[in-house]
Amino acid sequence: MTSTTPTAESTEQPIIKLYWLEQSRSQRILWLLEELNLRYELQIFKRDPETHFAPPELKKIHPLGKSPVISITPPNSPPVVIAESALIIEYLLDHFAAGSKSTLLPKRYEEGREGQVGGETQEWLRFRYFMHYAEGSLMIILMLYLVASNIKTSPVPFFIKPITSRIGDKILTSFVEPNCVTHFSFLESQLQTSGGQYLCGKHLTGADILLSFPLIAGKGTAFTKEKYPGVWAYTERLEKEKGYEKAVEKIVEIEGKFEASLP
């Protein structure tokens, strides 16, 4: 476990620390911090080389021992510890993007309709939806895709191999692949109707950042360029975002390499 601290100091911004676990989904939070141009500290944890589990020290930060987790320490106040990627993104945007020139958090209400039911902008409604969709719907299917694929290709004795291959194939063909078609067709249509190059419209939002992990990890396996050209092009646009590239550079600096893949 190591820690890195930026050289720049500020008496105004709360101290932000990202508890980074190698080979985790923490890169989305790192990307957001870069996108918001916030100073932050990194505390780095390594997985157990045999079990691939997170080290027990992470449970001292949060009882689940998962990553990402952040702590935000305001001046003269105890730290606020936040887990779960979507909540971390929402919290950071609420405090560091709201009211600024950043487009990462869409404007909630249309002019003159503040606080009214149905007065929300389409960009904000899409943003809130995809903030829940990314982990609540899409990621579940991709995790099942990973599990079924691992069952199919698992190293087992030759006389058991036909059984595991059949089980993996059955899960993929009867449940996972039809759901992949549903989800990636849905995303294809959402991109066509967003009014811009991103899922919520013309500008990159926190929801795009949250969706980046499952899409980049599933690119070429769960979905292809031929079947879903719009999703493919959108995913490549995310990979070319300056904030994403800065985050990747930071990850390479930390881990020596970067690979967006399912656990």
N, C-alpha and C positions, 0 to 999 in steps of 0.2 A: 504494500500500500504506500503510495507516494502522494505528495501534494505539490501543486504548482500555483503560484500567485502572480498576477500581473504586476508590473512595476508601477503603473500609473495608480495614483491614489486620489480619493475624493472624500471630502467631508460631508457631501450632500447625499450621494447615492447610498442606499443600504448595502451592506456587504452580502453579495450573492455567492453561494457556494453550490456547485454541482457535484454530487457524489457519483462519480463515473465508474461503471463496471465494464470491463472489456467485453467485447462481443455482445453488446446489449443494444437496446433501442435509444440509448442516451444521446445519439448524434442529433436527433431532432431538437432536443433542448439546446444543445450546443449551437446548432444552426440558428435557432430563434434568438439566442443571446447575441450572436454575431450580427444578426439582422437588425436587432434593436440597438446595436452599438453600446452594449452594457459591459462594464468591467465585472469580472467574475473570477472566482477561484475554482480550481479543480482539485478534488481529492480522488485519487485513482485507486481502484481495487482490482485485484487479479482473481480470476476463477481458479478453483482447484484443478490442477492438471489431470487428475484421474476421474473425478466425478463430474467435472465441468460446472459444479455448483458455485454460487457466490460465496465468498468467505463469511464466517459468522460475525465478523466485525460490522458488516452492513446492518445487522439486526440492532446494533446499538444506535443507529441513525433512525431506522424505521423497523417496527416489529416484523414486517414481512421479509426484510432482508433483500429487497428487490431494487433494481435501478431502472430508470432514473429516479433520483430524489434530489430535491434542492432545499437549502435553508436560506432564508432571507432575514438578515439581522438589521433592523432599523437602529439609528442612533439611540443609545440609552434604553433599549428595549430587548427583551429576549428574542431568540430566533423563531421564525415561523418555518416549520418543516412541512414540506408538501411532497406527496408521492402521486403517482399516476400521471402519465404523459399529458393527457388531455387537460387535467386540472392544473398542472404546472403551466401549460401554455396559456390557458384562460387567465390564470392569476397574473402571470407576467404581462400579458396584454392589457388586462384591466388596470394595472398600476403603471406601466411604462409605455403603453401605446395610446391609451384613451386620451383624447384631447390633444394629441400631438399630430404632426404631419404624416405619421406612419399610416399606411393603408392596410396593415396587417390585421387590424380589428375594424371590420366594416361599420359604417354609421348605422345605428340601430333604427332610428325613426325617420320617416319622411318629414319634410318641412311642414310645420303646422299640425302634425299628427302625433306629437310627442305624448307618450303614455297611453295612447289609445290602443285597444285591441284591434289588430289588423292594420295598425299604422306602421308596422315594421317594413324596412326595405327588403327587397328580394335578396340582396347581397348578404344582409345580416341573417336572414332566415336560412339561406343556404349554408352560411358559415356555422351556425349553431347545429344544423342537422349533420353536416359532415364531421364536426367535432365529435359527435356521438357515434356516427356511422363507422368511422375508421377502425376503432377498437371493438365496438359492440357488434358489428356485422362482418365487415370485410376481413379483419384479422382472424376471426374465428375460422372462416372457410380456408384461409391460407394455412393456418396451423393444422387443420384436418388434412389438407393437401400434403403437408410435410409428413405427418404421422403415417398416412396411407402409403406414401412413397417410400418411407423408411421401412415399413412392414414388408413391402414388395421386394425391396433390395437388401434386406437385412442379411448379414453373414450367418447363416444357419447350416446345419448338416444337410447334405445333398438330398437325403430322403424326406426332409421336412420342407425343403425349398418349394416344391410344387404347392404345398398347403399355404405357406405364407404369401407366395406370389398370387395365388387365387384370392386370398382374403384381401390383400392390398388392391388388386384389380377390381374386386367387387365394390369396395368402399369408394374407389375413385370413380368408376363408371356409373354406379347407381346413385351416388349422393354428391360427391365433391365436384366432379366435372360439370354436372348440370347446374349446380349452384354457382360455379365459376362463370358459366355462360350467362346466368341471370345477372350477376354482379357486374361483370365487365361490360355487358350490353347496357346495363343501367348507367354506368359511368360514361360510356361512349355517348349516350343520349344526353346526359347532363352537361357534358362538355360542349355539345352542339347547341344547347339552349342557354348557356351561361351568359352570353353576350360579351365574352372575352376569351382570353387564352387560358384562364384558370377556372376552377370549378365554381367560384363565387362571383366571377365577373372579370373585369379588366386587370385586377391587381392581385398579387400574391397575398394570401392571408395565412393566419395561423392554421387554418384547416388544411390548406395545401401542404404545409410543413408536416402536420400530423399524418396525412395520407401518404407522404413520401416514402416512409419505410416499407409498408406492405407492397406498394407499387414497384419500388425499385428492387425489393427482394424477390418479387414474383415475376419480374420482367423476363420473358424468354422461357418461362416454365409454366406458370399459372395462366399467362396470357401471351399472345404473340402479336407481332407487328401486322401480320397478314389479316388476322381476324379482328383486331381492334386497333386500327391505325391511329385513331384519335387519342386513345389512352396511351399508346406507345409514344406518340409525339409529345403529349403532355408530360409524361414521365421523363423524357429526355430534356424537356424545358426545365423541369425542376432540378435535374442534375447539373444544369448550366447556370443556375442562379449563383450570384457572387457569394451570397451568404453560405450556401451549401458548399461551394468550393472551398471557402475559408474553413468551414467545419471539417471537411475531409482532410485538409492540410494539417489541422490540429490533431485529428485522429491518427494520421500517419506519424506525426511527431510523437504521439503518446505510445502507439502500439506497433509502429513500424510498418503497418499496412492498413488498408481499409477495404472491407468487403461487406456490402449490405446484403445480408442473407438471413433467412429465418433461423432461429436457434436450433 
